[in-house]
Amino acid sequence: MTDIVLDLATQWVAVPNDRLTIDAYLARPAAEGVFPAVLVIQEIFGVNAHIREVTERIARLGYVAIAPAIYQRQAPGFEAAYTEADIVQGRAYKQHTRVEEVLSDLTAAIAHLRSLPQVKPGGMGCIGFCFGGHVAYLAATLPDVRATASFYGAGIPTWCPGDGAPTLSYTPRITGTLHAFFGDDDASIPLEHVRAIAAALEQHQIDHHIHCYPGAQHGFFCDRRASYHPQAAAAAWEIVQTLFQQTL
């Protein structure tokens, strides 16, 4: 499946949420019309160049895509690369997130999308990577989210932002379709965690698919990381396109 090439309109927008204003990167087809919407959830590195490129790539397929800054409360404007120091800083911000705040911010981003005349009524998609893959699993519980692509979200069976019950306990609340993508050589996600996720989704009869890629490591979709695996990334992208086309 070849990416559709559309002219885009892109901008940073301010998303209101109570007394907080969330920075978000918005990309949409420049042509007139209405389009389905997709939430894009960052890695621990902020809404950096890679996440903006993913947002634009989705928009070129014919979607209105938005990437909210999920570290807004702690570090407005945070954007990092992939050095060891960046990883340490990004993980530190991750540890201070809280599930109720993250879901509130994503709900605000959805409300912003709903306010745009270019957004088609109906269910939305969600895609997230790294910590964003973990958050995407949580976002799948939101009633507006009908299709979720969760890429290598670590800690889903053992942790949740804010240190409450593990994110896996939210599985019964998922109402749409969820695809989860993992690398077989991901040092951050043990095989037993992948099995636990699959078992929970099966137990609660969630429409789901688990995709595992031999030789792929954590971050395999990101072409700016040393762990980039082009074959796995391309295969996963085909699945994401089909998921959104068939669901939204």
C-alpha positions in Angstrom: 0.0 0.0 0.0 1.5 3.3 -1.1 1.2 6.5 0.9 -1.2 9.0 -0.6 0.5 12.3 -1.2 -1.7 15.3 -0.3 -0.8 18.9 0.2 -0.9 19.7 3.9 -1.8 22.6 6.2 0.2 22.3 9.4 0.3 24.5 12.5 0.9 24.5 16.3 -2.4 25.0 18.1 -3.3 25.8 21.7 -5.7 23.2 23.2 -7.6 24.5 26.3 -8.1 22.1 29.2 -9.5 23.7 32.3 -6.7 26.1 33.4 -4.1 24.4 31.3 -3.3 25.2 27.6 -1.7 22.2 25.8 0.6 22.8 22.8 -0.3 20.4 20.0 0.9 19.9 16.4 -1.9 19.7 13.9 -1.7 18.5 10.3 -4.5 18.1 7.8 -5.1 17.9 4.1 -5.1 21.4 2.6 -7.9 20.5 0.3 -11.5 21.4 1.3 -13.5 18.6 2.7 -14.1 16.6 5.9 -11.7 13.9 7.1 -11.5 11.3 9.9 -9.2 12.3 12.8 -6.3 10.6 14.5 -4.5 11.3 17.8 -0.7 10.9 17.6 1.0 10.2 21.0 4.6 11.1 21.4 7.5 9.0 22.7 9.3 10.1 25.9 11.1 12.7 23.6 8.3 15.1 23.2 6.5 16.3 20.1 9.9 16.3 18.3 10.7 16.2 14.5 10.0 12.5 14.2 6.5 12.8 15.8 5.7 15.8 13.7 6.7 13.8 10.6 4.5 10.9 11.6 1.6 13.4 12.2 2.1 14.8 8.7 2.4 11.3 7.2 -0.9 10.4 8.6 -2.5 13.6 7.3 -1.2 12.8 3.8 -3.3 9.7 3.9 -6.4 11.9 4.3 -6.8 12.4 8.1 -6.7 15.4 10.4 -4.0 14.4 12.8 -3.0 16.0 16.1 0.0 15.4 18.4 -0.6 16.9 21.9 2.3 17.6 24.2 1.7 15.1 27.0 4.5 16.6 29.1 2.9 20.1 29.0 2.3 20.2 32.7 6.0 19.5 33.5 8.0 20.8 30.6 6.2 23.1 28.1 8.0 23.0 24.7 10.1 20.0 25.6 11.6 18.4 22.5 14.6 16.0 22.5 16.7 13.8 20.3 17.8 10.2 21.2 21.0 10.6 23.3 21.5 8.9 26.6 20.9 12.2 28.4 17.7 12.7 26.4 16.5 9.3 27.5 17.2 10.0 31.1 15.3 13.3 30.9 12.4 11.9 29.0 12.0 9.0 31.5 12.1 11.4 34.4 9.1 13.4 32.9 7.3 10.1 32.2 7.5 9.1 35.9 5.7 12.3 36.9 2.7 11.8 34.6 -0.6 10.7 36.0 -3.2 8.7 34.2 -6.1 11.0 35.0 -4.2 14.0 33.7 -3.1 12.2 30.5 -6.6 11.1 29.7 -7.9 14.5 30.4 -5.4 16.1 28.0 -6.2 13.6 25.3 -10.0 14.2 25.8 -9.3 18.0 25.4 -7.4 17.2 22.2 -10.4 15.2 20.9 -12.7 18.1 21.8 -10.4 20.5 19.8 -10.6 18.1 16.8 -14.4 18.0 17.1 -14.5 21.8 16.9 -12.8 21.8 13.5 -15.0 22.0 10.4 -12.6 19.7 8.6 -13.1 16.8 11.0 -15.6 14.1 10.1 -18.1 13.1 12.8 -17.7 9.7 14.2 -15.0 7.6 15.8 -11.3 8.6 15.8 -8.0 6.8 15.5 -5.1 6.8 17.9 -1.4 5.9 17.3 1.4 6.0 19.9 5.0 5.0 20.2 7.2 4.1 23.2 5.6 5.8 26.2 3.0 6.9 23.7 2.3 3.3 22.9 1.5 2.7 26.6 -0.6 5.9 26.7 -2.4 4.7 23.5 -3.5 1.6 25.3 -5.1 3.9 27.9 -6.5 6.2 25.2 -8.3 3.1 23.7 -10.7 3.3 26.7 -12.0 6.7 25.6 -15.4 6.5 23.9 -14.3 8.5 20.9 -11.4 6.3 20.0 -12.4 3.4 17.7 -9.1 2.3 16.3 -5.8 2.2 18.2 -2.2 1.3 17.1 0.0 0.9 20.1 3.7 0.6 19.3 6.1 -1.0 21.8 4.4 0.4 24.9 6.5 -0.8 27.8 5.2 -1.6 31.3 1.5 -2.1 30.4 1.1 -5.2 32.7 3.1 -3.8 35.6 2.8 0.0 35.7 0.4 3.0 35.1 1.1 6.7 35.1 0.7 7.8 38.7 1.5 4.3 40.1 -2.1 3.1 40.5 -3.3 -0.3 39.2 -1.4 -1.4 36.1 -2.6 -0.2 32.7 -3.5 -3.7 31.8 -6.4 -3.5 34.3 -8.0 -0.9 32.0 -8.4 -3.5 29.3 -12.2 -4.2 29.9 -12.9 -0.5 29.2 -11.6 -0.7 25.6 -14.5 -0.6 23.2 -12.8 -0.3 19.7 -10.2 -2.2 17.8 -6.6 -2.4 19.1 -3.4 -3.4 17.3 -0.3 -3.8 19.3 3.2 -3.9 17.7 6.3 -5.3 19.3 9.9 -6.2 18.4 11.0 -9.7 19.4 14.3 -8.3 20.5 12.9 -5.4 22.5 15.0 -5.3 25.8 12.3 -3.1 27.4 9.4 -5.4 26.9 9.8 -9.1 28.0 7.9 -11.7 26.1 5.8 -12.5 29.1 4.5 -8.9 29.0 3.4 -9.4 25.4 1.7 -12.7 26.4 0.0 -11.0 29.3 -1.4 -8.2 27.1 -2.6 -10.7 24.5 -4.2 -12.8 27.2 -6.1 -9.9 28.8 -7.3 -8.7 25.4 -8.5 -12.2 24.6 -10.1 -12.7 28.0 -12.2 -9.5 27.7 -13.1 -10.2 24.1 -11.5 -7.0 22.8 -11.2 -6.8 19.0 -7.4 -7.0 18.7 -4.3 -8.2 16.9 -0.8 -8.6 18.3 2.1 -8.1 15.8 5.7 -9.2 16.7 8.6 -8.7 14.4 11.8 -10.9 14.5 15.0 -9.0 14.9 13.2 -5.7 15.8 14.1 -3.8 18.9 12.5 -1.0 20.9 11.8 2.0 18.7 11.9 0.0 15.5 9.5 2.4 13.7 11.6 5.5 14.2 14.1 6.2 11.4 16.0 8.6 13.6 17.0 5.9 16.1 19.8 3.3 15.8 17.1 0.6 16.4 15.2 1.5 13.3 14.1 -1.7 11.4 12.9 -0.7 8.0 11.2 -4.0 7.1 9.3 -4.1 10.4 8.4 -0.4 10.2 7.1 -0.9 6.6 5.0 -4.0 7.5 3.5 -2.2 10.6 2.7 0.9 8.6 0.7 -1.2 6.1 -1.3 -2.6 9.0 -1.9 0.8 10.5 -3.2 2.2 7.1 -5.6 -0.8 6.8 -6.8 -0.4 10.4 -7.7 3.3 9.9 -9.2 2.8 6.5 -11.5 0.0 7.6 -12.5 1.6 11.0 -12.7 5.3 10.6 
